[in-house]
């Protein structure tokens, strides 16, 4: 596994990590035992960067990851997030970045994970009602106390990132980046490089769409959260499927899978980029890890740009209300 440093002073992390969200919620029925098998196998093959959040499964995902890490904690760089507040029955109550909430949420995550410290603690979404300086100041206190090792932001704008870095070094910025979500190329990637911030690409496979395995909406479970996403709507799905078919043709010619090609494209954006595809399958985990062996030629990159130009995806990446919380 090829590695990069987490921030300016952090540990080495594999450039392909493991997103754990779908192991507990959003993508249809899950199986805890199989998910733990995937986590164990990930560690065995050198995937050492695990990503979760307190809102995934309303805490259940952190508990699951904690069980998966028992006896293996020191072999993993563990990231989790706070800020998206959920209520009874999993309802979404908004975003909080208040200093008091930061510390309360951290203690709760440490308890659920069953660990003494968190390697990378992200603000999941920026709270517009709280100055980023106040939120990062509270996170800096957690670093001093030893509860967290490094600070991250998720879906923060370049301006917010620069303000945050003046308070305390930010180790990582997590934002969606894939062939169909290329907004960070507009300056955010370069800002991260200049500030010594690792860029963590979530949903690098377009929530599974770029794998070529989803051919119709019938391939998604009735309760699959993606059915609510604009790019998976009845209107936009077929348009996006045509784009994916072009990616499949390029992958076939290169003798790799569509998922591997899509991941290789993300990793080719810059040396400080890592990707955290999620999976509940050992086979797909192994396939994803092998994407680090793929080198894209200039011809490959041009072919992908032609097949899937920037802004070609039909529909925004989130529903309207959720779009207000990204790049904040």
C-alpha positions in Angstrom: 0.0 0.0 0.0 1.4 3.4 -1.0 1.3 5.8 1.9 1.3 9.6 2.5 1.7 11.6 5.7 -1.4 12.8 7.5 -0.9 16.5 7.7 2.6 18.0 8.3 3.5 15.9 11.3 1.1 12.9 11.5 1.6 9.2 10.9 1.8 7.5 7.5 -1.6 6.5 6.1 -2.4 4.3 3.1 -3.6 6.4 0.2 -6.6 4.1 0.0 -8.4 3.9 3.4 -11.7 2.4 4.5 -14.9 4.4 4.8 -17.1 2.6 7.3 -20.4 4.5 7.0 -22.3 1.9 4.9 -21.5 -0.8 7.4 -24.3 0.6 9.7 -26.7 2.7 7.7 -27.8 4.3 4.4 -26.9 1.6 1.9 -29.4 -1.1 2.7 -29.1 -4.0 5.2 -25.7 -4.6 6.7 -24.1 -7.5 8.6 -21.9 -6.6 11.6 -20.0 -9.9 11.6 -19.1 -9.6 7.9 -18.2 -5.9 8.3 -15.8 -6.8 11.1 -14.2 -9.4 8.8 -13.7 -6.7 6.2 -12.1 -4.4 8.8 -9.7 -7.2 9.9 -8.8 -8.1 6.4 -8.2 -4.4 5.6 -5.6 -4.2 8.3 -4.0 -7.4 7.1 -3.5 -6.1 3.6 -2.2 -2.7 4.7 -5.3 -0.5 4.7 -4.7 1.4 7.9 -6.9 4.5 7.7 -10.4 4.0 9.0 -13.1 6.6 8.8 -16.4 6.7 10.8 -18.6 9.4 12.4 -20.9 9.7 15.4 -23.9 10.3 13.2 -23.5 7.0 11.2 -26.2 4.8 12.6 -26.6 7.3 15.4 -23.5 6.0 17.1 -23.8 2.4 16.1 -21.0 2.6 13.5 -18.5 3.9 16.0 -19.5 1.0 18.3 -19.0 -1.4 15.4 -15.6 0.0 14.5 -14.6 -0.1 18.1 -15.4 -3.9 18.2 -13.5 -4.3 14.9 -10.4 -2.7 16.3 -10.1 -4.7 19.5 -6.6 -6.0 19.7 -5.7 -4.1 16.6 -6.0 -0.5 17.7 -2.3 0.4 17.3 -2.3 -0.8 13.6 -5.0 1.7 12.5 -5.1 5.5 12.1 -8.7 6.1 13.3 -10.8 9.1 12.2 -14.2 10.0 13.4 -16.4 13.1 13.2 -18.8 15.2 15.2 -21.2 18.0 14.4 -24.2 16.5 12.7 -26.7 16.2 15.5 -29.3 13.4 15.5 -32.3 12.9 17.7 -34.8 10.3 18.6 -35.4 7.7 15.9 -32.4 9.0 13.9 -33.9 12.3 13.1 -31.5 15.0 11.9 -31.6 18.1 14.2 -29.0 20.2 12.6 -25.3 21.1 13.0 -23.4 22.1 16.1 -19.9 23.4 16.4 -20.1 25.0 19.9 -17.1 24.5 22.1 -19.2 22.7 24.8 -20.7 20.4 22.2 -17.3 19.6 20.7 -16.0 18.3 24.0 -19.2 16.5 24.9 -19.3 14.8 21.5 -15.6 13.7 21.7 -16.2 12.0 25.1 -19.2 10.2 23.7 -17.2 9.0 20.7 -14.3 7.8 22.8 -16.7 5.8 24.9 -18.5 4.2 21.9 -15.2 3.4 20.1 -13.7 2.0 23.3 -10.4 3.9 22.8 -8.3 6.3 24.8 -7.7 8.7 21.9 -8.8 9.5 18.4 -6.1 10.0 15.8 -8.0 12.4 13.6 -11.2 14.2 14.8 -13.2 16.1 12.2 -15.9 18.7 12.3 -18.3 16.9 10.0 -20.1 20.0 8.8 -19.3 23.7 9.5 -21.7 25.4 11.9 -22.5 28.8 10.4 -23.7 30.1 13.8 -20.3 29.5 15.5 -17.0 31.1 14.3 -14.7 28.4 13.1 -12.0 29.9 15.4 -14.2 28.9 18.4 -14.7 25.4 17.2 -11.1 24.8 16.3 -10.1 26.4 19.6 -12.1 23.7 21.4 -10.5 21.0 19.3 -7.1 22.4 20.1 -8.0 21.9 23.8 -8.7 18.3 23.0 -5.3 17.9 21.4 -3.7 19.3 24.5 -5.6 16.9 26.8 -4.5 13.9 24.7 -8.0 12.9 23.7 -7.3 13.5 20.0 -4.1 13.6 18.1 -5.0 15.8 15.1 -7.8 18.0 13.8 -9.7 17.8 10.6 -12.5 19.6 8.8 -15.1 18.2 6.4 -16.8 20.1 3.6 -15.1 23.3 4.6 -14.4 26.1 2.1 -11.0 27.4 1.3 -11.7 30.5 3.3 -12.8 28.5 6.4 -9.8 26.3 6.1 -7.4 29.2 6.1 -9.1 30.8 9.1 -9.0 27.4 11.0 -5.3 27.0 10.2 -4.5 30.3 12.0 -5.8 28.8 15.2 -4.3 25.4 15.0 -2.7 23.2 12.3 -5.4 21.3 10.4 -4.2 17.8 9.4 -6.9 16.9 6.9 -9.8 18.2 4.9 -12.4 15.7 3.9 -14.6 16.6 0.9 -16.3 14.6 -1.9 -14.0 14.1 -4.9 -14.6 11.8 -7.8 -15.0 11.8 -11.5 -18.5 13.2 -11.0 -17.7 15.6 -8.1 -14.7 17.7 -9.1 -15.4 21.0 -7.3 -12.2 20.7 -5.2 -10.1 21.1 -8.4 -11.2 24.8 -8.4 -8.6 25.8 -5.8 -9.3 23.7 -2.7 -6.8 21.0 -3.6 -4.1 23.6 -4.1 -5.0 25.4 -0.8 -4.6 22.1 1.0 -1.2 21.5 -0.6 0.1 24.9 0.3 -1.1 24.6 3.9 0.2 21.1 4.5 -3.3 19.6 4.8 -4.0 16.1 3.6 -7.0 16.0 1.2 -9.3 13.0 2.0 -11.7 12.2 -0.8 -14.9 10.7 0.4 -17.3 8.9 -2.0 -14.5 8.5 -4.5 -16.6 6.0 -6.3 -19.7 8.2 -6.6 -21.5 6.3 -3.9 -21.0 3.1 -5.8 -22.3 4.4 -9.1 -18.8 4.7 -10.7 -18.1 1.0 -10.1 -20.5 0.1 -13.0 -22.2 -2.4 -10.7 -25.4 -0.3 -10.4 -27.3 -0.7 -13.6 -30.8 0.3 -12.5 -32.6 1.7 -9.4 -33.8 -1.9 -8.8 -30.2 -2.7 -7.8 -30.7 -0.5 -4.7 -32.6 -1.8 -1.7 -36.0 -0.1 -1.1 -34.6 1.7 2.0 -31.3 2.7 0.4 -30.6 6.3 1.1 -29.2 6.8 -2.4 -32.8 6.7 -3.7 -33.1 10.2 -2.3 -30.0 11.5 -4.0 -30.6 13.7 -7.1 -28.0 11.9 -9.2 -29.9 8.6 -8.6 -33.3 10.1 -9.5 -35.4 8.5 -12.2 -34.6 11.5 -14.4 -30.9 11.7 -13.8 -30.0 8.0 -13.4 -30.0 7.1 -17.1 -28.0 10.2 -18.0 -25.3 9.3 -15.5 -25.3 5.7 -16.5 -24.3 6.7 -20.0 -21.3 8.5 -18.5 -20.3 5.4 -16.5 -20.5 3.2 -19.6 -17.8 5.3 -21.1 -15.6 4.9 -18.1 -16.2 1.1 -18.3 -14.9 1.1 -21.8 -11.7 2.8 -20.8 -11.2 0.5 -17.8 -11.7 -2.6 -20.0 -9.1 -1.4 -22.4 -6.7 -0.8 -19.5 -7.6 -4.2 -18.0 -8.7 -2.9 -14.7 -12.1 -2.5 -13.1 -14.2 0.7 -13.3 -13.8 1.1 -9.6 -10.0 0.8 -9.8 -9.8 3.3 -12.6 -12.0 5.8 -10.8 -9.9 5.5 -7.6 -6.7 5.8 -9.6 -8.0 9.0 -11.1 -8.7 10.5 -7.7 -5.3 9.5 -6.4 -3.7 11.1 -9.5 -5.0 14.5 -8.6 -2.1 15.3 -6.2 0.4 13.5 -3.9 -1.4 14.7 -0.8 -4.8 13.1 -1.8 -6.1 10.0 -0.1 -9.4 8.2 -0.8 -11.7 6.4 1.6 -14.0 4.1 -0.5 -16.5 2.2 1.6 -17.3 -1.5 1.1 -18.8 -4.5 2.9 -17.1 -7.0 0.6 -13.6 -8.4 1.1 -13.2 -8.9 -2.7 -14.1 -5.2 -3.4 -11.8 -4.2 -0.6 -8.9 -6.0 -2.2 -9.8 -4.6 -5.6 -9.9 -1.0 -4.2 -6.5 -1.5 -2.5 -4.9 -2.6 -5.9 -5.9 0.8 -7.4 -2.7 2.1 -5.9 -0.7 0.0 -8.4 -2.3 1.7 -11.4 -0.5 4.5 -13.2 -2.6 6.8 -15.4 -0.8 8.0 -18.5 -1.5 11.4 -20.0 -3.6 9.6 -22.7 -5.7 7.9 -19.9 -6.3 11.2 -18.2 -7.4 12.8 -21.5 -9.7 9.9 -22.3 -11.3 10.2 -18.9 -11.7 14.0 -19.2 -13.4 13.4 -22.6 -15.6 10.7 -21.3 -16.6 12.4 -18.0 -16.0 16.1 -18.3 -16.2 18.3 -15.2 -19.8 19.2 -14.3 -21.1 16.5 -16.7 -22.9 14.6 -13.9 -26.7 15.1 -14.0 -28.0 16.6 -10.8 -26.4 18.0 -7.7 -24.6 15.7 -5.3 -27.0 16.3 -2.4 -30.7 17.3 -2.0 -31.2 21.1 -1.8 -31.1 21.4 2.0 -28.0 19.3 2.3 -26.2 21.3 -0.4 -26.4 24.4 1.9 -24.0 22.6 4.3 -21.2 21.8 1.9 -18.2 23.9 1.0 -19.1 26.1 3.9 
